[in-house]
Amino acid sequence: MAWVRVDTMIKGWLTTVMEREIRTSVRYANTSAEIWKDLEERFEKEGAPRAYELKQSLNITRQDGNSVSSYYTKLKSIWDELEIVLPTPRCTCNGYDCAIGKRLNEVKEKERTYEFLMGLDEEFAIIRTQILAMKPTPTLGISYHLVVEDEQQCAKTGNTKKTGSEVAAFQVNYTGKKGSRQTQGAQTTQAVSKKLVTRDLIGSCNCIGGLYQMGTMERREALSTTFEVWHKRLGHPSPEKISRLDFIKDFSINNKTQCIVMFRANIELLCQTLFIFLTIMDDFSRFVWTFLVKHKHEASDCLIVFHKMVKTQFGKQIKRIRYDNRGEFVSNKMHEFYAHEGILLETSCPYTPQQNGVVERKHRHLLETSRDLRFQANLPKSFWGECILIATYMINRLPFKFLHGATPYEILFNQKPSYDHMRVFGCLTYYQST
């Protein structure tokens, strides 16, 4: 009876680790020895037919819409069984060590990485190209994690796999005079890429000299989107301020919708010791410049650099500077600089920030916007500096009531700013080499 219990336990172990198809074929075996003998006959180590079947199965295995995890698990089972049937040769050198065995394992690792990447669906073509462009080539484990992260990001952003009926097709139109001989360089060909079903325009280009040049046609602007997206792109400003932009006037604005990011940011206490930055603002245009510094004494050097930039880029001379009477700008070095450049100083009285209220309010605006951006992108506090710089960029391109609906950028540079390149701070991006 003890032998029967042990044999039954071993049969349970064997059937538990088997695949469903194999488990069904050995279901009616009486003992574990019969199961083991049957498996040995079918999956013996030197079985050439089995090795051929595994190689053939490996070549035809594709993702086919399954998850990356399921696809990788299927490949891993084939690789493990193939390693048993066709084991990697090992070095038998005596008396010293050689790197042949290690080199063979590295070659097999690269082959498995290429096999894994080849079977991926076309929606992973970008990440596959990026992995193959890395030097040195990543290992199989690193490649798998990169593809899984890309799959998770696509799932978060709502990107779905395109079916065969949605792929782009090129329709080529030739333009030229009939009956006239034209050289290849003078011939103009226009290619239009459309979806096969909806016939929506995806892109267009010109063929000059037999070469299709993408980007020569007028590109599509990225301005047509929802009000909520632009609320995030511009740093969570008020609906009233966003409505002053010309291209957003056609959008429906819901003033009752509360921004969750702004609510979270308002209850966050800012730790001022994490970073230091210098705020400089033009009193006429209200354009803002910010400089990140590690120590307070670096602020005076930033002011000197800013003065040189204004003289070179704008051809203007700074005539008057107003600051809050801090010690960084009243040193002997700075007094010599002011006297040499002919700059007049205006300092506020101690403990009266109201006398410098314009910059103080702008400073608060920068902190609130940067805090909103950090919560929106879920970044740690070490990225406060980058959030300050992005907030400065956005605020300079927002319209203000006291500027009669104009933006600081428009007042300073005498031209309207461009918004078509702006995206949500912290969104998923891809690098594309041209």
C-alpha positions in Angstrom: 0.0 0.0 0.0 2.9 2.4 0.7 4.3 1.8 -2.8 0.9 2.6 -4.3 0.7 5.8 -2.4 4.2 6.9 -3.5 3.5 5.9 -7.1 0.3 7.8 -7.1 2.1 10.9 -5.8 4.7 10.6 -8.5 2.0 10.3 -11.2 0.4 13.5 -9.9 3.8 15.3 -10.1 4.3 14.2 -13.6 0.8 15.1 -14.9 0.9 18.5 -13.2 3.9 19.7 -15.1 2.6 18.4 -18.5 0.8 20.3 -21.1 -2.9 19.6 -21.6 -2.4 17.6 -24.9 0.3 15.4 -23.4 -1.6 14.9 -20.2 -4.5 13.5 -22.1 -2.4 10.9 -23.9 -1.1 9.4 -20.6 -4.3 9.7 -18.6 -5.0 5.9 -18.5 -1.4 4.8 -17.6 -1.4 2.4 -14.6 1.9 3.4 -13.0 4.4 6.3 -13.1 6.9 4.0 -14.8 4.6 3.6 -17.8 4.2 7.3 -18.1 7.9 7.9 -17.9 8.6 5.2 -20.5 6.0 6.6 -22.9 7.5 10.1 -22.6 11.0 8.8 -23.1 10.0 7.1 -26.3 8.4 10.3 -27.7 10.8 12.9 -26.4 14.2 11.1 -26.1 17.2 13.4 -26.2 18.6 12.3 -29.5 15.3 12.3 -31.4 16.1 13.9 -34.8 12.4 14.0 -35.8 11.4 15.8 -32.6 14.2 18.4 -33.2 12.9 18.9 -36.7 9.4 19.5 -35.4 10.6 22.0 -32.8 12.6 23.9 -35.3 9.7 24.1 -37.7 7.4 25.2 -34.9 9.9 27.8 -33.9 10.0 29.3 -37.4 6.2 29.6 -37.7 5.5 30.8 -34.2 4.1 34.4 -34.3 2.3 36.7 -31.9 -0.8 36.9 -34.0 -2.7 39.4 -31.8 -1.9 37.6 -28.5 -0.3 39.4 -25.6 3.5 39.7 -25.5 3.6 37.5 -22.4 1.7 34.7 -24.0 3.8 34.9 -27.1 7.1 34.8 -25.1 5.8 31.9 -23.0 5.1 29.9 -26.1 8.6 30.6 -27.4 10.2 29.8 -24.1 8.6 26.3 -24.0 10.0 25.6 -27.4 13.5 26.8 -26.5 13.6 24.8 -23.3 12.6 21.6 -25.1 15.0 22.3 -27.9 17.8 22.7 -25.4 17.1 19.2 -24.2 17.0 17.7 -27.7 19.9 19.7 -29.1 22.0 20.8 -26.1 24.7 23.4 -26.5 28.2 21.9 -26.9 30.4 22.4 -23.9 34.2 22.8 -24.0 36.2 19.8 -22.8 39.6 21.5 -22.7 41.9 20.2 -20.0 44.3 22.2 -18.0 43.0 25.7 -18.8 39.8 27.6 -19.2 38.6 28.9 -22.6 35.8 31.3 -23.5 34.3 29.1 -26.3 31.4 27.9 -24.1 30.6 31.4 -23.0 30.7 32.6 -26.6 28.4 29.9 -27.7 25.8 30.9 -25.0 26.0 34.5 -26.2 25.4 33.5 -29.8 22.4 31.4 -28.8 21.1 34.4 -26.7 21.3 36.7 -29.7 19.5 34.1 -31.9 16.7 33.9 -29.4 16.4 37.6 -29.2 16.1 37.9 -33.0 13.6 35.1 -33.1 11.5 36.9 -30.4 11.6 40.2 -32.3 10.8 38.6 -35.7 7.5 37.1 -34.5 6.1 40.4 -33.0 3.2 42.1 -34.6 3.6 45.2 -36.8 2.4 47.5 -34.0 5.8 46.9 -32.3 7.8 47.8 -35.3 9.1 51.0 -33.7 10.3 49.5 -30.5 11.8 46.6 -32.5 13.8 49.0 -34.6 15.0 50.8 -31.5 16.1 47.6 -29.8 18.0 46.5 -32.9 19.7 49.9 -33.1 21.1 49.6 -29.6 24.8 49.0 -29.2 25.5 46.4 -27.8 22.4 44.4 -28.6 20.3 44.0 -25.5 19.8 40.5 -24.0 16.6 38.5 -24.4 15.4 39.5 -21.0 15.9 43.2 -21.5 14.3 43.1 -25.0 11.3 41.3 -23.5 10.8 44.0 -20.8 11.2 46.8 -23.3 8.5 45.3 -25.5 6.2 44.7 -22.5 6.6 48.3 -21.3 5.7 49.5 -24.8 2.6 47.3 -24.8 1.5 48.7 -21.5 2.1 52.3 -22.6 0.0 51.7 -25.7 -2.8 50.2 -23.6 -2.8 53.3 -21.3 -2.9 55.7 -24.2 -5.7 53.7 -26.0 -3.7 52.8 -29.1 -5.1 49.7 -30.7 -3.8 47.4 -33.3 -4.7 48.5 -36.8 -6.4 45.9 -38.9 -5.6 45.0 -42.5 -8.4 47.1 -43.8 -7.0 50.3 -42.2 -3.5 50.2 -43.5 -2.3 53.0 -45.7 -2.1 52.7 -49.5 -0.4 55.1 -51.9 -2.3 56.5 -54.9 0.1 58.1 -57.4 -1.0 60.8 -59.7 1.2 62.0 -62.6 1.0 65.5 -63.8 2.5 66.7 -67.1 1.7 67.8 -70.6 0.6 65.0 -73.0 2.8 64.5 -76.0 5.7 66.5 -74.6 9.0 65.0 -73.7 10.1 65.8 -70.1 13.3 65.0 -68.3 13.1 62.9 -65.1 14.1 65.9 -63.0 11.3 68.1 -64.3 8.6 65.5 -64.0 6.3 66.0 -61.0 4.5 63.1 -59.3 2.2 63.4 -56.3 1.6 60.5 -53.9 -1.3 60.6 -51.6 -1.6 58.1 -48.7 -5.1 57.2 -47.7 -6.9 54.6 -45.5 -8.3 51.8 -47.7 -11.8 51.8 -46.2 -12.5 55.3 -44.9 -10.4 57.0 -47.6 -9.2 59.5 -45.0 -6.1 61.5 -45.9 -3.1 60.3 -43.9 -0.3 62.2 -45.7 1.0 63.4 -49.1 4.3 64.1 -50.7 5.9 65.1 -54.0 8.2 63.0 -56.2 11.0 65.1 -57.5 13.6 63.4 -59.7 12.2 60.0 -59.0 12.4 60.4 -55.3 9.4 60.8 -53.0 10.2 63.7 -50.6 8.1 63.5 -47.5 7.4 66.8 -45.7 7.4 68.9 -48.8 3.6 69.3 -48.8 1.8 71.4 -46.2 1.8 69.4 -43.0 -1.4 68.8 -41.0 -1.7 70.9 -37.9 -2.2 69.3 -34.5 -4.6 72.1 -33.3 -7.9 70.2 -33.8 -8.4 68.5 -30.5 -10.6 68.8 -27.4 -10.6 71.6 -24.9 -9.6 69.2 -22.1 -6.4 68.3 -24.0 -5.4 71.9 -24.5 -6.1 72.6 -20.8 -3.4 70.0 -20.1 -1.0 71.2 -22.8 -1.0 74.8 -21.6 -0.4 74.0 -18.0 -3.9 73.9 -16.6 -4.9 77.6 -17.0 -8.4 78.9 -16.3 -11.1 78.3 -19.0 -11.4 82.1 -19.4 -7.7 82.4 -20.3 -7.8 79.5 -22.7 -10.9 80.9 -24.5 -8.9 84.0 -25.5 -6.9 81.9 -28.0 -8.2 82.1 -31.5 -8.1 78.4 -32.4 -10.0 77.4 -29.2 -12.9 79.7 -29.5 -14.9 77.1 -31.4 -14.6 74.5 -28.6 -17.3 74.0 -26.0 -16.1 75.0 -22.6 -17.5 73.5 -19.4 -16.6 75.8 -16.5 -18.2 73.4 -14.0 -15.6 70.7 -14.7 -13.1 70.6 -11.9 -9.5 69.7 -12.7 -8.3 66.9 -10.5 -4.6 67.7 -11.0 -5.1 71.3 -9.8 -7.1 70.0 -6.8 -4.2 67.7 -5.8 -1.6 70.4 -6.4 -3.4 72.9 -4.2 -3.1 70.7 -1.2 0.5 69.9 -1.7 3.0 71.9 0.4 6.0 73.0 -1.6 9.4 72.4 -0.1 11.5 75.5 -1.0 14.8 73.8 -0.2 14.6 71.4 -3.1 15.7 74.0 -5.8 16.4 77.6 -6.3 15.6 79.6 -9.5 15.9 83.2 -10.5 12.8 84.9 -12.1 13.4 87.9 -14.5 10.4 89.6 -16.1 10.1 92.4 -18.6 7.7 95.0 -17.2 6.3 96.0 -20.6 5.6 92.7 -22.2 5.5 90.6 -19.0 7.7 88.0 -20.7 9.5 85.8 -18.2 12.9 84.2 -18.1 13.9 81.7 -15.4 17.4 80.4 -14.5 18.0 77.3 -12.3 20.8 77.8 -9.9 22.3 75.5 -7.2 23.4 78.3 -4.8 22.0 81.8 -4.2 25.3 83.6 -5.1 25.0 82.3 -8.7 22.0 84.6 -9.2 24.3 87.6 -9.8 26.1 85.8 -12.6 22.8 84.9 -14.2 21.8 88.5 -14.3 25.1 89.5 -16.0 24.5 86.7 -18.6 21.0 87.9 -19.1 22.1 91.5 -19.7 24.5 90.3 -22.5 21.8 88.2 -24.1 19.4 91.2 -24.2 22.1 93.4 -25.9 22.9 90.7 -28.5 19.5 89.3 -29.3 17.3 92.4 -29.0 19.8 95.3 -29.5 18.5 97.0 -26.4 20.1 98.4 -23.2 18.6 97.6 -19.8 18.0 100.9 -18.1 16.4 100.0 -14.8 16.3 97.0 -12.5 13.9 96.5 -9.7 14.5 93.8 -7.1 13.5 92.9 -3.6 16.7 94.1 -1.9 18.3 90.7 -1.6 22.1 90.6 -0.9 22.9 88.7 -4.1 22.5 91.9 -6.2 24.1 94.5 -3.9 27.6 93.2 -3.7 30.6 95.3 -4.7 30.9 93.2 -7.9 27.3 94.0 -8.9 27.6 97.7 -8.0 30.6 97.9 -10.4 28.5 96.2 -13.1 25.6 98.6 -12.6 27.9 101.6 -12.8 29.7 100.4 -15.9 26.5 99.7 -17.8 24.6 102.8 -16.6 21.8 100.8 -15.0 19.6 102.4 -12.3 18.5 100.3 -9.3 15.1 100.3 -7.6 14.8 98.3 -4.4 11.7 97.6 -2.3 11.6 98.3 1.4 12.3 95.4 3.8 9.3 93.2 4.5 7.1 94.9 1.8 6.8 92.5 -1.1 3.8 94.5 -2.3 6.2 97.0 -3.8 7.4 94.3 -6.2 4.0 92.7 -6.6 4.2 92.0 -10.3 7.1 89.7 -10.0 5.9 88.2 -6.8 2.6 87.2 -8.4 4.4 85.9 -11.5 6.6 83.8 -9.1 3.6 82.3 -7.5 2.0 81.6 -10.9 5.2 79.7 -11.9 5.1 77.6 -8.8 1.4 76.7 -9.2 1.8 75.8 -12.8 4.9 73.7 -12.3 3.2 71.9 -9.4 0.3 71.1 -11.7 2.6 69.8 -14.4 4.5 67.6 -11.9 1.3 66.0 -10.6 0.0 65.6 -14.2 3.1 63.7 -15.3 3.5 61.8 -12.0 7.2 62.9 -11.7 9.2 62.9 -8.5 10.3 66.1 -6.8 13.7 65.9 -8.3 12.1 67.1 -11.6 10.9 70.4 -10.2 13.5 72.3 -12.2 12.3 70.9 -15.5 8.7 71.7 -14.5 9.6 75.3 -13.8 11.2 75.7 -17.2 8.2 74.1 -19.0 5.8 76.3 -17.0 7.8 79.4 -18.0 7.5 78.4 -21.7 3.7 77.9 -21.4 3.0 81.1 -19.4 4.8 83.2 -22.0 2.4 81.9 -24.6 -0.8 82.5 -22.7 -3.0 85.5 -23.4 -3.5 88.0 -20.5 -6.3 90.5 -19.9 -4.0 93.4 -19.1 -2.3 92.9 -22.4 -5.7 93.1 -24.2 -5.8 89.4 -25.1 -2.2 89.3 -26.4 0.5 87.0 -25.2 3.9 88.1 -23.7 5.6 86.3 -26.6 3.6 88.3 -29.1 4.4 91.6 -27.4 8.1 90.9 -27.2 8.7 89.3 -30.6 5.9 91.1 -32.6 4.5 87.8 -33.9 2.0 85.3 -32.7 3.4 82.1 -31.1 3.0 78.7 -32.6 1.0 76.0 -30.7 0.9 73.1 -33.2 4.1 71.5 -31.7 2.8 71.5 -28.1 1.9 68.2 -26.4 0.8 67.2 -23.0 3.8 67.4 -20.6 4.7 63.9 -19.6 2.9 62.1 -22.4 4.4 59.1 -24.3 6.8 60.0 -27.1 8.8 58.1 -29.7 12.1 59.0 -31.2 12.1 58.8 -35.0 15.3 59.2 -37.0 15.1 61.0 -40.3 
